[in-house]
Amino acid sequence: MVGRITLVSHVPDPSEVPYTECLTMIKYAVESVESGSYPDKELLAAFWGMRDAKLQPPANFQVGQRHRLVIEPLADHPDLQRAMQADDTNEFALAPQWVVSYSTP
């Protein structure tokens, strides 16, 4: 699918928290579904925001950026669901999706 970022969560500075890994939740407006199906107009996407106490590229994503995403339900990844989460979206209606890969369209 291709989406445009509408909201990003703040990932904490690794030197200021007692954990080394953190997911970040990012909300997208769905522009197109290129393969498979996705019924909603918005997407709550989960990315690694921090790994091994280092910020990852999604920690610096900005509103308005567009990405081509390959997703799977986060519920299919129980190990990831136990990770710390940076989530400033206040989004409870959408089931979070794990981003398997992303690129710039």
CORDAHU-V593464 format. One record per backbone hydrogen bond with DSSP energy under -0.5 kcal/mol. CO is the residue of the C=O (numbers start at 1). NH is the residue of the N-H. If there is no record, write none. Layout:
[[CO:NH] [CO:NH]]
This chain:
[[1:69] [2:31] [2:32] [3:67] [4:29] [5:64] [7:27] [9:11] [13:16] [14:17] [20:53] [21:84] [22:49] [22:50] [23:86] [24:47] [25:9] [26:45] [27:6] [27:7] [28:30] [28:43] [29:4] [32:2] [32:34] [41:30] [43:28] [43:45] [44:97] [45:26] [46:99] [47:24] [47:49] [49:56] [50:22] [51:54] [54:51] [56:59] [57:60] [58:61] [62:65] [65:5] [67:3] [67:69] [68:103] [69:71] [70:100] [70:101] [72:98] [73:76] [74:77] [77:80] [77:81] [78:82] [80:83] [84:23] [85:87] [86:25] [90:92] [96:74] [97:46] [98:72] [98:100] [101:70] [103:68] [103:105]]
